[in-house]
Amino acid sequence: MEQEPQGYEVKDKRRVNPDGTLKEDAAEQVPPEEPATEESREEGAMPPPNVFATMEFMVSMLAEQAWMLMGIRLAPGQKEVAKDMIQAKAAIDTIAFIVDKLNPHIEEQDRVALRGLVSDLQINFVRHS
């Protein structure tokens, strides 16, 4: 017994016509986005961005650059230190500003650590100027 080959039905789900224009029913095909719920957050969805955590990350990045720009640390991939005290000062001043903005929103131990970082950077800037 031979079986007849089954045919396939092809449905074009593209929302754009071959000439680049939008199909008339394209708006109907796009399902609306559902707002995030507590359950979806618990299922591994990304939490909303935290500006204060981002600011703390920026402080660490700027501090690392400030150390390199003062010639205290060697930049990755470099064999010699490259000093640029103008950029180092800008980084340190920016760190101090961000730390001031963070103070009311962080715990005491983080506050002490960030103030210590600013002090260390400022003292080393004076020593290496």
N, C-alpha and C positions, 0 to 999 in steps of 0.2 A: 504494500500500500504506500503510495506516494502522497505526501502532504503538499498542499499548495503553499507557496511562500506567503507569509502574512505581510500585508502592507502596513506602512507606518503613516500616521497622520502627523504632519508637521504644522506646529502652531508658531507663528512669528510673534514673539513677545517683545520685540524691539519697540521702543517708544519713538523712534525716529524713522522717517521715510528714507528711501535710498537717495533722495535729493537733498537730505539734511533737514527737512522741515519736521516739526513735531506732529505726530499723529493726533487726530482729534480726540481719541479716547485715552491718550497718554496720562492725562491728569487723573482719570479714574483708576488707572492701573497702579498708581503709587500709593501704598498704604500710609496713613498718617503715623508719625512717630508717637509712641506712647511715652508719657512722662515717667521718670524713674520713681520707683516705689521703694519702700523699706525692704520688701522681699527681694527685689532685683539687686539692691545694694548688697544684701547678704549673700546673694548668689555669685558674687565675684565682680559685680559691676564697679567701675571706677568711682571713687568718691568725688565730690566736687572739689575743685582746686582750693588749696589753702594758701593764701597770699603770704602769711607769716612764715610758713615753711619754705616758700620760695625765696623770701627775703633772707632767711638764714642760709639757704644754699648759695645765694648771691654773695653773702658775706664771706663764706668759705672760699669761693672762687676768686673774689677780689683779693682776699688775704694772701692766697697762694701766689697770685700775680705780683702783689706788692713785695713779697719776700724775694721773688726772682728779680723784679725791677730794681730793688735796692742792692742786688748783687750778693745776697746772703745765701740764696739757693740757686742751684743750676737748673736752667730750663730744660725740660725733656728734649733729648736729641742734640743738645748743645755741648760743646767741649770747653767753652769759656763763658764766664759770666758777662752779662751785658747790663750795665747800669743805665737807668733812665729815671732820675730822681723826680722829674716833673710828673711823669706818669705814676710813679710810686706815691707821690703826695696826693694826686687826684684819687687814687684807689683808697688810700688811708682816710682821706676826708669823706669819701662816699661811704666807707664802712662805718665811720663814726656817725654819720647821718642816719644810716639804716638802723644801727644799734639803738640810737635814740628813739626811733619810731617803733622799734620792736619792744622796748622796755616794758610798757604796760601790758603786753600780750604774751609774755613768756614767764617761765618759772624762775625763782630766785637763783637757783644754781646755774641756769643758762645765762641769766643776766650777769652774774659774777664772771662767768667764763668769757662772755663777749666783751665785757669791760676790760678784762685782763688782756684779751687779744688786741684791743685798740691801744691799750697802754704799751704793750710790747712792740707793736708796730711803730708807734710814735717815738718811743725811746730809741729804737734801732734806726729810725729815719734820721734822728738828730745825730746819732753816732756816725752814720755813714754819709752824711751830707758834707 
